[in-house]
Amino acid sequence: MITEDTYSSPARRALLRGGIAGAVALGGAALGTASASAATPGATSGGGPRATPRPGTAGEALRELAAGNRRWRTFHERHPDETPAVRQSLTSGQQPFALVLGCIDSRVPPELVFDQGLGDLMTVRSAGEVLDEAVLGSVAYGVLELDIPLVVVLGHQSCGAVKAAVQADLTGAGLPRHIQYLADEINPYIDRTKEGDARVDSTVDAQIRAVRSRLAAEPDLAAKISAGELAVVGARYELSTQLVHRIA
């Protein structure tokens, strides 16, 4: 369990981030393999250009996200694509290489956990990754209008929206109106075969899978998937280790 004391010292934080640094972050077997230069100790940071060309396919995008998450976990962030030249170039357009649909949780900002910069990621965030027309339209815009080849549904450990849905299901108590909408959307995926924290944890994974499946079944997105132009994957961020790993 994570407590305030868990993050009470830099050494402890470094241990948590680096504890499983040898694993490739996004792999099912492995969705991407970080290059040797991706997390070289002493790598520069501060908004420089990226070391490799901008990803153009889903596979390349997954490898870049895996490499970025490894840099994040091992305190070798590069903060790429933040220079004055990059900022100026982006005034004329954008070409993000991946879209991340994540939770609103303040501890899981996609640009940080994947060590990406301006113009690299399109991010859509809703509590518990809950889908509605605005979220669906935003994802569709990125894929159909900007030709983004990769969508990542990114859930996370200890999701508050999932906890609220599980608790409401257990007690039968109502939630404030708009929060109740979130709980109602998550409710079908509650894992009632488990108890306590294990129920919340399993439901986080089930919600990721459900959202990924629903996105992949959207006709416009499904056509892109069938044509080999799009991949939609589920992934999860562990607060305790900063690891992003795939949810199959």
C-alpha positions in Angstrom: 0.0 0.0 0.0 1.2 3.5 -0.8 1.4 6.0 2.0 2.8 9.5 2.4 5.9 8.0 3.9 6.4 5.9 0.8 7.8 9.0 -1.0 9.5 10.6 2.0 13.0 10.5 0.6 14.7 10.9 -2.8 16.6 7.6 -2.3 13.3 5.8 -1.7 11.7 7.4 -4.7 14.7 6.4 -6.8 14.5 2.8 -5.6 10.8 2.7 -6.5 11.3 4.1 -10.0 14.4 2.0 -10.7 13.3 -1.2 -9.1 12.3 -3.0 -12.3 14.1 -0.8 -14.7 15.3 -3.8 -16.6 11.8 -4.7 -17.9 10.6 -3.2 -21.1 7.7 -1.1 -20.2 4.9 -1.6 -22.6 5.4 -5.2 -23.7 2.7 -7.8 -23.8 5.5 -10.2 -24.6 6.9 -6.8 -25.3 5.2 -4.1 -27.3 8.5 -2.2 -27.8 12.1 -2.5 -27.1 14.0 0.5 -25.8 17.2 1.3 -27.7 20.5 1.2 -25.8 20.5 5.0 -25.9 17.0 5.4 -24.5 18.1 5.4 -20.8 21.8 5.9 -20.8 23.0 7.2 -17.4 23.8 10.8 -17.7 21.6 11.4 -20.7 20.9 15.1 -21.2 17.6 16.7 -20.4 16.1 20.1 -20.7 14.0 20.1 -23.9 16.4 19.0 -26.6 15.5 17.3 -29.9 14.6 13.6 -29.8 17.4 11.2 -30.5 15.4 9.2 -33.0 13.1 10.1 -35.9 9.4 10.8 -35.0 7.5 7.5 -35.0 5.4 6.9 -38.0 3.8 3.5 -37.2 2.1 1.9 -34.2 5.1 -0.3 -33.6 7.5 2.6 -33.7 5.2 4.6 -31.4 5.0 1.8 -28.9 8.8 1.5 -28.8 9.2 5.2 -28.2 6.7 5.1 -25.4 8.4 2.2 -23.8 11.8 4.0 -24.0 10.3 7.1 -22.6 8.7 5.3 -19.7 12.0 3.7 -18.9 13.8 7.1 -18.9 11.0 8.3 -16.5 11.4 5.3 -14.1 15.2 5.7 -14.0 15.4 9.5 -13.6 16.9 10.0 -17.0 14.1 12.1 -18.5 15.1 14.1 -21.7 12.0 16.3 -21.9 12.3 16.3 -25.7 10.7 18.7 -28.1 10.4 21.7 -25.9 13.0 24.0 -27.5 12.1 27.5 -28.9 12.5 26.1 -32.5 10.0 23.2 -31.7 7.6 25.7 -30.2 7.7 27.9 -33.2 7.4 25.0 -35.6 4.2 23.9 -33.9 2.4 27.1 -34.6 1.8 25.9 -38.2 0.5 22.4 -37.3 0.8 19.2 -35.3 1.7 15.6 -35.9 1.4 13.7 -32.7 2.5 10.1 -33.0 0.2 8.6 -30.4 -3.0 9.4 -28.6 -3.3 8.5 -24.9 -6.7 8.2 -23.3 -6.0 8.3 -19.6 -7.5 9.1 -16.3 -7.7 12.6 -14.8 -5.5 11.6 -11.9 -2.9 14.3 -11.2 -0.3 11.6 -10.6 -0.5 10.2 -14.1 0.3 12.9 -16.7 1.0 11.0 -20.0 3.6 13.4 -21.2 5.7 12.9 -18.1 5.3 9.1 -17.6 6.3 8.6 -21.2 8.9 11.4 -21.3 7.4 13.2 -24.3 7.3 16.8 -25.3 5.2 19.4 -27.2 3.4 18.0 -30.2 4.3 14.4 -29.4 1.2 13.1 -27.8 -2.5 13.9 -28.1 -4.0 13.3 -24.7 -7.7 12.8 -23.8 -8.5 12.4 -20.1 -11.6 11.4 -18.2 -12.1 9.9 -14.7 -11.6 6.2 -15.0 -11.1 6.5 -18.8 -14.9 6.6 -19.0 -16.2 7.1 -22.6 -18.9 9.5 -23.6 -19.5 11.3 -26.9 -17.0 14.0 -26.2 -14.3 11.5 -25.4 -15.1 9.3 -28.4 -15.2 12.4 -30.7 -11.8 13.5 -29.4 -10.2 10.1 -30.0 -11.8 9.9 -33.5 -10.5 13.4 -34.3 -6.9 12.3 -33.5 -7.1 9.1 -35.5 -9.2 10.3 -38.5 -8.0 13.9 -38.9 -4.4 13.6 -37.8 -3.7 10.0 -38.8 -2.4 9.0 -35.4 -1.4 5.3 -35.7 -1.6 4.4 -32.0 -4.2 4.8 -29.3 -3.3 3.8 -25.7 -6.0 3.4 -23.1 -4.0 4.1 -19.9 -5.5 3.1 -16.6 -3.6 3.2 -13.3 -3.2 1.6 -9.9 -5.5 2.9 -7.1 -7.9 4.7 -9.5 -10.3 6.9 -7.5 -13.1 6.7 -10.0 -13.0 2.9 -9.8 -12.8 2.9 -6.0 -15.9 5.1 -5.9 -17.8 2.8 -8.3 -16.9 -0.3 -6.3 -17.8 1.4 -3.0 -21.2 2.6 -4.4 -21.9 -0.9 -5.7 -21.1 -2.4 -2.2 -23.1 0.0 -0.2 -25.9 1.0 -2.6 -25.3 4.6 -1.6 -25.8 7.2 -4.3 -23.1 9.6 -5.5 -23.4 13.2 -6.6 -25.1 13.3 -10.0 -22.2 13.7 -12.3 -20.0 11.3 -10.3 -22.8 8.8 -10.3 -22.6 8.8 -14.1 -19.0 7.7 -13.9 -19.8 4.9 -11.4 -22.7 3.7 -13.6 -20.3 3.5 -16.6 -17.7 1.5 -14.6 -20.2 -0.7 -12.7 -20.6 -3.4 -15.4 -16.9 -4.2 -15.2 -16.7 -4.5 -11.4 -15.0 -7.9 -10.6 -17.3 -9.2 -7.9 -15.3 -12.4 -7.6 -12.8 -10.6 -5.5 -12.9 -8.7 -2.2 -11.4 -5.5 -0.8 -8.5 -3.9 -2.6 -8.2 -6.9 -4.9 -11.7 -6.0 -6.3 -10.6 -2.5 -7.0 -7.4 -3.6 -8.6 -9.0 -6.2 -10.8 -11.7 -3.7 -11.8 -9.1 -1.2 -12.9 -7.8 -3.9 -15.4 -11.3 -4.8 -16.5 -12.2 -1.2 -17.2 -9.1 -0.8 -19.3 -10.0 -3.8 -21.4 -13.6 -2.7 -21.8 -12.7 0.8 -23.0 -10.1 -0.6 -25.4 -12.6 -3.1 -26.8 -15.2 -0.4 -27.2 -12.8 1.9 -29.0 -11.6 -0.9 -31.3 -15.2 -1.7 -32.2 -16.1 1.8 -33.3 -16.7 1.5 -37.0 -14.3 4.2 -38.2 -11.6 3.0 -35.9 -12.2 -0.6 -36.7 -11.7 0.1 -40.4 -8.4 1.7 -39.6 -7.4 -1.3 -37.6 -8.4 -3.7 -40.3 -6.3 -1.7 -42.8 -3.3 -2.0 -40.6 -3.2 1.8 -40.0 -4.1 1.8 -36.3 -3.5 -0.1 -33.1 -5.5 0.3 -30.0 -3.9 -1.1 -26.8 -4.6 -1.2 -23.1 -2.0 -0.3 -20.6 -1.6 0.4 -16.9 0.6 2.7 -14.8 1.8 1.5 -11.4 2.1 4.4 -9.0 4.4 2.3 -6.8 7.0 1.7 -9.5 6.2 4.1 -12.3 6.1 1.2 -14.7 3.7 1.2 -17.6 2.8 -2.3 -18.8 0.3 -3.7 -21.2 -3.1 -5.1 -20.2 -4.0 -7.8 -22.7 
